């Protein structure tokens, strides 16, 4: 007779164990003022703060943090937040929520083992940033990497929607005589030929730009090398759309006729240059280029980074708008958008009893995490900076 896999005690009737109610976690959130150049957004609106406070969480807001998005200290105070005049107090909270990644000086103000939720913007970072986070044993979640169960990056998608729609408004602005353009109205007026718009890229930015242009009555041509994206665009947007893969001859012909060209092709590392300087020289004088993917290098050869305070330059008589942070121009809309996506995540983290528990069950939170208690858990970051990496699934069991 073989040995029993159970002990005698285990075979006896066992007492029934009652399920213990999950312990809710209390969040202590710091909302600092953005110090990055021309950044006017804020990650949580007063309404979001009110919802968090109603659930028993504490929020400390640095004075005038919401001013760029036209939210006053009073609105945050009435929502239940504490307004602080001391930046150290804000960074002393155990969860820091901001738009731009913190600077090295701001990381120094953070507590060891603190939690950070912000953008990462990999292309603008250096090794020192990651070393500083590791030294403080920070757990960091990036907006850029939060991916939901449908495989969508909700915050990135939302900001891309803003950038796409905004690209057409920006183009319309710069086509006017006041904006330095040819004095054209972006639209379709009786008896006047409609404006011609070329959109490079049929992703989220391209789709929203196309919707805005069609809504204004423009005639649009969309170029992308993904036929399935082009097909999806034609199925979802009402109105006549000319679509094509990136054929140099067809593209040049379209660019020579267009009044506006929007660049929205994002590469894995760098955006591909699909419009050469020779092509731009053949465009109509006074036409407007809006290179939305300038943060990835841009897809027009003549593109150079500009700022919100000096957004355009003229090259070959073509107006170039190459500001990398278009959503900041619409700081209120962008803030509401980020806040509405972020608030359910924060409430869920608290409901699950903290980050560790929430990350066990919430895959999108795990996807977003690139640092876990000072250990780098994102392969892209590790490969980019040649840093040691550990799989998050082996750390959170």
C-alpha positions in Angstrom: 0.0 0.0 0.0 1.5 3.4 -1.1 2.0 6.3 1.2 -0.9 8.8 1.5 -0.2 12.2 0.1 -2.1 13.7 3.1 -1.2 13.7 6.8 -3.6 12.3 9.4 -4.6 15.8 10.5 -5.4 16.9 7.0 -7.8 13.9 6.5 -9.8 14.9 9.6 -12.7 17.4 9.1 -11.3 20.9 8.7 -12.8 24.1 10.2 -14.4 26.2 7.6 -12.5 29.4 6.8 -14.5 32.6 6.4 -13.5 34.8 3.5 -11.9 38.0 4.9 -13.1 41.2 3.3 -10.4 42.8 1.2 -8.8 45.7 2.9 -9.3 48.9 1.0 -6.2 51.0 0.5 -6.1 54.8 1.2 -4.3 56.8 -1.5 -2.3 59.9 -0.6 -1.9 61.7 -3.9 0.4 64.6 -4.7 -0.5 66.8 -7.7 2.5 69.0 -8.5 2.7 72.0 -10.8 4.2 71.1 -14.2 7.6 72.7 -14.7 8.3 71.4 -18.2 8.5 74.1 -20.9 5.1 75.2 -22.1 3.3 72.3 -20.4 -0.1 73.6 -19.3 -2.0 70.3 -18.6 -2.8 68.7 -15.2 -3.6 65.0 -14.7 -6.6 65.3 -12.4 -9.4 67.9 -12.6 -11.3 69.2 -9.6 -14.1 66.8 -10.4 -11.7 63.9 -10.3 -10.3 65.1 -7.0 -13.8 65.4 -5.6 -14.5 61.7 -6.6 -11.2 60.5 -5.0 -11.9 62.5 -1.8 -15.4 61.1 -1.6 -13.9 57.6 -1.5 -11.7 58.6 1.5 -8.5 59.5 -0.3 -6.3 62.5 0.4 -5.0 64.8 -2.3 -2.4 67.6 -2.0 -2.3 70.1 -4.9 0.6 72.5 -5.4 -0.7 76.0 -5.6 -1.5 77.2 -9.2 -1.0 73.7 -10.5 -4.2 73.9 -12.5 -3.8 77.4 -13.8 -2.6 76.4 -17.2 -5.8 74.4 -17.7 -7.9 77.3 -16.1 -8.6 75.5 -12.8 -8.2 77.6 -9.8 -6.8 76.7 -6.3 -10.3 77.5 -5.0 -11.9 74.8 -7.2 -9.4 72.2 -6.0 -9.9 73.3 -2.4 -13.7 73.1 -2.7 -13.2 69.6 -4.2 -11.6 68.6 -0.9 -7.9 68.9 -1.8 -5.3 70.5 0.4 -3.5 73.4 -1.4 0.2 73.4 -0.6 2.7 76.2 -1.1 5.5 73.9 -0.4 6.7 71.7 -3.3 8.4 69.3 -0.9 5.1 68.6 0.8 3.5 67.7 -2.6 6.4 65.4 -3.5 6.2 63.9 0.0 2.9 62.1 -0.9 3.3 58.4 -1.5 1.6 58.7 -5.0 2.7 61.4 -7.4 0.5 62.0 -10.4 1.7 64.3 -13.2 1.7 64.8 -16.9 5.4 65.1 -17.9 8.0 62.8 -16.4 9.6 64.4 -13.2 13.0 66.0 -13.5 16.0 64.7 -11.6 15.5 67.4 -9.0 11.9 66.4 -8.6 12.8 62.7 -8.2 15.1 63.8 -5.4 12.1 65.3 -3.5 10.2 62.0 -3.7 10.0 59.5 -0.9 11.7 56.1 -1.2 9.3 53.4 -2.3 6.9 56.0 -3.6 4.6 55.5 -6.6 4.7 57.6 -9.8 2.1 57.9 -12.6 3.2 60.1 -15.5 4.2 60.1 -19.1 7.6 58.6 -19.9 8.5 60.0 -23.3 11.3 57.5 -23.8 12.9 59.5 -26.6 13.6 62.5 -24.3 15.0 60.5 -21.4 18.6 59.5 -20.5 20.1 56.8 -18.3 20.3 59.1 -15.3 16.5 59.3 -15.0 16.2 55.6 -14.7 19.1 55.4 -12.3 17.5 58.0 -10.1 14.2 56.1 -10.0 16.0 52.8 -9.2 18.0 54.5 -6.4 14.7 55.6 -4.7 13.1 52.2 -5.4 10.2 53.9 -7.2 7.3 52.0 -8.7 6.5 53.9 -11.9 3.6 53.6 -14.4 3.8 55.4 -17.8 0.8 56.8 -19.6 2.5 55.7 -22.8 2.4 52.0 -21.8 -1.0 51.6 -20.2 -2.8 49.2 -22.5 -6.4 48.0 -21.9 -8.0 44.6 -22.5 -8.7 45.5 -26.1 -5.1 46.2 -26.8 -5.7 50.0 -27.0 -3.5 52.5 -25.3 -6.3 54.7 -23.9 -4.4 57.8 -22.9 -2.2 57.8 -26.0 -5.2 57.3 -28.2 -7.1 60.1 -26.5 -4.2 62.5 -26.9 -3.8 61.4 -30.5 -7.5 62.2 -31.1 -7.0 65.7 -29.8 -3.8 66.1 -31.9 -5.6 64.9 -35.1 -8.6 67.1 -34.8 -6.4 70.0 -33.6 -4.1 69.7 -36.7 -7.0 70.8 -38.9 -7.9 73.8 -36.7 -4.2 74.8 -36.7 -4.0 74.5 -40.5 -7.2 76.5 -40.9 -5.7 79.2 -38.6 -2.5 79.5 -40.6 -4.2 79.5 -44.0 -5.8 82.9 -43.2 -4.2 86.1 -44.3 -3.6 87.0 -40.6 -1.9 83.6 -40.1 0.4 84.3 -43.0 -1.3 82.0 -45.5 -3.0 82.5 -48.8 -6.2 83.8 -47.2 -8.1 80.6 -47.8 -11.1 79.3 -45.7 -10.7 75.6 -44.9 -14.0 74.4 -46.1 -16.5 74.3 -48.9 -18.4 77.5 -49.9 -21.0 77.6 -52.7 -19.4 78.5 -56.0 -15.8 78.2 -54.6 -13.7 75.0 -55.1 -13.1 73.2 -51.8 -9.7 73.2 -50.1 -7.5 70.2 -50.8 -6.0 68.4 -47.8 -3.4 65.6 -47.9 -3.1 63.4 -44.8 -0.2 61.1 -44.4 -1.1 58.2 -42.1 -4.5 56.5 -41.4 -4.0 55.8 -37.7 -5.8 57.6 -34.9 -4.3 61.0 -35.7 -5.0 60.7 -39.4 -8.5 59.5 -38.8 -9.4 62.4 -36.5 -7.8 64.9 -38.9 -9.8 63.3 -41.7 -13.1 63.6 -39.7 -12.4 67.2 -38.9 -11.5 68.0 -42.6 -14.6 66.3 -44.0 -16.7 68.1 -41.4 -15.5 71.4 -42.7 -16.2 70.4 -46.2 -12.6 69.9 -47.5 -11.6 67.5 -50.2 -9.2 64.9 -48.7 -6.6 62.4 -49.8 -5.2 59.9 -47.2 -2.0 58.0 -47.8 -0.9 55.0 -45.7 0.9 51.7 -46.5 -1.7 49.7 -44.5 -4.6 48.9 -46.8 -6.6 47.6 -43.8 -6.3 51.0 -42.1 -7.3 52.8 -45.3 -10.3 50.4 -45.7 -11.3 51.0 -42.0 -11.1 54.8 -42.6 -13.4 54.6 -45.7 -15.9 52.5 -43.7 -16.0 54.8 -40.7 -15.9 58.3 -42.1 -18.9 59.5 -44.1 -18.1 61.4 -47.4 -15.9 60.9 -50.3 -12.3 60.1 -49.4 -9.5 59.3 -51.8 -7.1 56.7 -50.3 -3.8 55.4 -51.6 -0.7 53.5 -50.5 2.4 55.6 -50.4 3.2 55.8 -54.2 5.7 58.6 -54.8 4.1 59.7 -58.1 0.6 59.9 -56.7 1.8 61.5 -53.5 3.7 64.2 -55.3 0.7 64.9 -57.6 -1.5 65.3 -54.5 1.0 67.5 -52.6 1.4 69.9 -55.6 -2.4 70.5 -55.6 -3.0 70.6 -51.8 -3.5 73.6 -49.5 -2.8 71.6 -46.4 -0.6 68.5 -45.7 -0.8 66.7 -42.3 2.0 64.4 -41.2 0.8 61.5 -39.0 2.9 58.5 -39.7 4.5 57.1 -36.6 7.4 54.7 -36.9 8.6 52.2 -34.3 11.6 54.3 -33.5 11.6 57.3 -35.9 8.8 58.5 -38.2 9.7 57.7 -41.8 10.5 60.7 -44.0 7.9 60.2 -46.8 8.0 63.7 -48.2 11.4 64.9 -49.4 12.6 68.4 -49.7 12.4 68.2 -53.5 8.6 67.3 -53.2 8.1 70.3 -50.8 9.8 72.7 -53.3 7.0 71.7 -55.8 4.1 72.5 -53.4 2.0 75.6 -53.8 3.5 78.8 -52.1 1.6 79.5 -48.9 0.4 75.9 -48.4 0.5 74.7 -44.7 2.3 71.7 -43.3 1.4 70.4 -39.9 3.9 67.7 -38.8 2.1 66.0 -35.9 4.8 63.3 -35.5 7.6 65.8 -35.1 8.2 64.3 -31.6 9.4 61.2 -33.5 11.5 63.2 -36.0 8.7 64.1 -38.4 7.7 62.8 -41.8 8.6 65.9 -43.9 12.3 66.3 -44.6 12.2 70.0 -44.0 10.5 69.7 -40.5 12.3 71.3 -37.5 10.9 71.4 -33.9 9.1 74.6 -33.1 7.4 75.9 -29.9 3.9 77.1 -28.9 5.3 80.6 -28.6 6.9 80.5 -32.1 5.0 77.7 -33.8 5.8 78.2 -37.5 8.6 78.8 -39.9 8.7 79.4 -43.7 10.8 77.1 -46.0 10.4 77.1 -49.8 7.4 79.4 -49.2 5.6 76.7 -47.3 4.3 77.3 -43.8 5.7 74.6 -41.4 4.0 74.0 -38.0 6.1 71.5 -36.1 5.2 71.8 -32.4 5.7 68.4 -30.7 3.1 68.9 -27.9 -0.1 69.9 -29.7 -2.5 68.6 -26.9 -1.0 71.1 -24.4 -2.4 73.9 -26.6 -5.8 72.5 -25.7 -4.9 72.1 -22.0 -8.4 72.0 -20.6 -9.7 69.3 -23.0 -6.5 67.3 -22.7 -6.6 67.5 -18.8 -10.3 66.3 -18.8 -9.4 63.5 -21.1 -6.4 62.3 -19.1 -8.3 62.7 -15.8 -11.3 60.7 -17.0 -9.2 57.8 -18.0 -7.0 57.9 -14.9 -9.6 58.3 -12.2 -11.1 54.8 -12.5 -7.6 53.3 -12.4 -6.9 55.1 -9.2 -10.2 54.1 -7.6 -9.6 50.5 -8.6 -6.1 50.5 -7.1 -7.5 51.6 -3.8 -10.4 49.1 -4.1 -8.0 46.3 -4.6 -6.0 47.3 -1.5 -3.0 49.0 -3.2 -0.8 48.8 -6.3 0.5 45.2 -5.7 -2.9 43.7 -5.5 -4.4 45.8 -8.3 -1.5 44.9 -10.6 -2.1 41.2 -9.9 -5.6 41.4 -11.4 -5.3 44.4 -13.7 -3.2 43.5 -16.8 -3.4 47.1 -18.2 -1.8 48.4 -15.0 1.0 45.7 -15.3 1.5 46.8 -18.9 1.9 50.4 -17.8 4.5 49.6 -15.1 8.1 50.2 -16.2 9.6 50.2 -12.7 8.6 48.0 -9.8 10.2 49.0 -6.4 13.3 50.2 -8.3 13.5 47.2 -10.7 13.2 48.0 -14.4 10.3 45.9 -15.8 10.0 47.2 -19.4 11.9 45.4 -22.1 11.7 48.4 -24.6 13.3 50.7 -22.0 15.9 48.1 -21.1 16.9 47.6 -24.7 16.9 51.3 -25.5 19.3 52.2 -22.7 21.1 48.8 -22.3 19.8 48.4 -18.7 19.1 45.1 -16.7 15.5 44.0 -16.9 13.2 41.7 -15.0 9.8 40.3 -16.1 7.0 42.0 -14.1 5.0 38.7 -14.1 7.8 37.1 -12.1 7.9 39.9 -9.6 4.1 40.1 -9.0 2.9 36.6 -8.3 
